[in-house]
């Protein structure tokens, strides 16, 4: 699952991991920022190592990439090098298209969920809040183009009630209605609040956008 920062790739991958036939990503949502947390995020290492293949990434996560696998793992990365990291047609690339979406909302969510989430904070001993403030002030567009072979998914159709049905139609999946109800129930938590308390201070959308 690929897309720009703030396009909620982790949300979609997390939900897919709850379905029968998929690897459980142990998905949860940080209520403070709306960040989806789970093992789908482990694939983001692909964004940092251009020579790191998808096969090796999956191997390091304890999975074997085969055409007759019992389960499907849905990982997330922004996909900068992904076209060169795939050496097997078993891998399917999905991309969330943010065309037409309020870019300020995308940027706010991308920045907040990256730098103000509890997992990110806990991973660092020293946090430079001034550096984060500068980043919030400078960044206005986190757009990342799709990999040429990607299946394009419409952000606006995904993130509304019934969005999981649209997703399943695109992937040719049929699942029990309770999974769609669960998807809809989590949508409210995906929104990043316009005011966040983190790193000992208050961060406001209006201060940067």
GIQUINOR-V485793 format. One record per residue. PHI is phi in whole degrees, 0 to 359 (* if undefined). D_FIRST is the distance of its C-alpha to the first C-alpha in Angstrom with 1 decimal. Layout:
BEGIN
phi:PHI d_first:D_FIRST
phi:PHI d_first:D_FIRST
END
This chain:
BEGIN
phi:* d_first:0.0
phi:233 d_first:3.8
phi:160 d_first:7.1
phi:290 d_first:10.5
phi:302 d_first:12.1
phi:89 d_first:13.0
phi:270 d_first:10.5
phi:67 d_first:9.8
phi:297 d_first:6.1
phi:291 d_first:7.9
phi:298 d_first:10.0
phi:294 d_first:8.0
phi:296 d_first:6.5
phi:297 d_first:10.2
phi:294 d_first:11.8
phi:302 d_first:10.3
phi:291 d_first:11.8
phi:271 d_first:15.1
phi:276 d_first:15.5
phi:301 d_first:18.0
phi:90 d_first:16.7
phi:242 d_first:13.7
phi:291 d_first:14.0
phi:291 d_first:15.1
phi:272 d_first:13.1
phi:52 d_first:16.2
phi:287 d_first:14.7
phi:214 d_first:17.1
phi:234 d_first:17.4
phi:287 d_first:19.7
phi:295 d_first:22.3
phi:291 d_first:23.5
phi:240 d_first:20.6
phi:88 d_first:18.0
phi:289 d_first:15.5
phi:281 d_first:13.4
phi:241 d_first:14.4
phi:162 d_first:13.5
phi:283 d_first:12.7
phi:297 d_first:8.9
phi:288 d_first:10.0
phi:295 d_first:12.0
phi:284 d_first:9.6
phi:294 d_first:10.1
phi:301 d_first:13.3
phi:297 d_first:11.8
phi:283 d_first:12.3
phi:250 d_first:15.9
phi:230 d_first:17.2
phi:297 d_first:17.2
phi:266 d_first:18.9
phi:269 d_first:16.7
phi:282 d_first:15.3
phi:299 d_first:12.4
phi:301 d_first:15.3
phi:291 d_first:17.0
phi:299 d_first:14.2
phi:295 d_first:14.0
phi:299 d_first:17.8
phi:292 d_first:18.2
phi:271 d_first:16.3
phi:93 d_first:18.8
phi:247 d_first:16.9
phi:243 d_first:18.2
phi:277 d_first:16.2
phi:219 d_first:18.3
phi:285 d_first:18.6
phi:244 d_first:20.4
phi:296 d_first:18.3
phi:284 d_first:19.3
phi:229 d_first:16.0
phi:252 d_first:12.3
phi:262 d_first:10.2
phi:250 d_first:6.7
phi:254 d_first:6.0
phi:234 d_first:4.8
phi:200 d_first:6.5
phi:279 d_first:8.0
phi:85 d_first:8.4
phi:302 d_first:12.1
phi:247 d_first:13.3
phi:299 d_first:10.6
phi:302 d_first:12.8
phi:272 d_first:15.6
phi:261 d_first:14.0
phi:259 d_first:13.3
phi:234 d_first:16.6
phi:209 d_first:16.0
phi:285 d_first:15.2
phi:290 d_first:14.1
phi:280 d_first:10.5
phi:248 d_first:8.5
phi:260 d_first:6.1
phi:248 d_first:4.8
phi:225 d_first:6.0
phi:267 d_first:7.9
phi:275 d_first:11.4
phi:258 d_first:13.8
phi:302 d_first:16.9
phi:90 d_first:19.8
phi:271 d_first:18.6
phi:305 d_first:21.0
phi:294 d_first:19.9
phi:292 d_first:22.0
phi:295 d_first:20.1
phi:299 d_first:16.8
phi:296 d_first:18.6
phi:300 d_first:20.4
phi:293 d_first:17.4
phi:298 d_first:15.5
phi:288 d_first:18.8
phi:297 d_first:20.0
phi:287 d_first:16.9
phi:275 d_first:16.9
phi:253 d_first:20.6
phi:245 d_first:22.2
phi:279 d_first:20.4
phi:301 d_first:22.5
phi:301 d_first:20.4
phi:293 d_first:20.6
phi:295 d_first:24.2
phi:294 d_first:25.2
phi:279 d_first:23.8
phi:241 d_first:26.2
phi:279 d_first:30.0
phi:239 d_first:30.8
phi:245 d_first:28.9
phi:269 d_first:30.1
phi:293 d_first:29.9
phi:295 d_first:31.6
phi:295 d_first:28.9
phi:295 d_first:26.3
phi:300 d_first:28.6
phi:297 d_first:28.9
phi:296 d_first:25.1
phi:299 d_first:24.9
phi:286 d_first:27.8
phi:273 d_first:26.6
phi:283 d_first:22.9
phi:233 d_first:22.7
phi:206 d_first:19.6
phi:255 d_first:16.3
phi:294 d_first:15.0
phi:230 d_first:12.7
phi:292 d_first:13.0
phi:286 d_first:10.5
phi:293 d_first:10.8
phi:309 d_first:13.6
phi:270 d_first:12.4
phi:285 d_first:9.2
phi:276 d_first:9.6
phi:273 d_first:10.2
phi:246 d_first:10.0
phi:274 d_first:12.9
phi:306 d_first:12.7
phi:294 d_first:16.3
phi:279 d_first:16.0
phi:287 d_first:13.3
phi:258 d_first:15.2
phi:207 d_first:18.6
phi:307 d_first:20.4
phi:91 d_first:19.3
phi:298 d_first:15.8
phi:289 d_first:14.6
phi:290 d_first:17.1
phi:300 d_first:15.6
phi:299 d_first:12.1
phi:295 d_first:14.1
phi:298 d_first:16.2
phi:294 d_first:13.4
phi:264 d_first:12.3
phi:57 d_first:16.0
phi:248 d_first:16.0
phi:233 d_first:19.1
phi:228 d_first:19.3
phi:299 d_first:22.2
phi:301 d_first:22.9
phi:297 d_first:22.8
phi:291 d_first:19.0
phi:292 d_first:19.0
phi:297 d_first:21.7
phi:296 d_first:19.8
phi:304 d_first:16.8
phi:299 d_first:19.4
phi:292 d_first:21.3
phi:269 d_first:18.5
phi:301 d_first:17.9
phi:298 d_first:21.0
phi:278 d_first:19.8
phi:285 d_first:16.6
phi:290 d_first:19.1
phi:279 d_first:20.3
phi:302 d_first:24.1
phi:284 d_first:26.2
phi:219 d_first:28.1
phi:233 d_first:26.9
phi:261 d_first:29.2
phi:202 d_first:27.9
phi:56 d_first:29.5
phi:77 d_first:32.9
phi:208 d_first:32.7
phi:260 d_first:31.5
phi:248 d_first:28.7
phi:242 d_first:29.0
phi:306 d_first:26.9
phi:294 d_first:30.2
phi:284 d_first:31.1
phi:237 d_first:28.3
phi:231 d_first:27.3
END
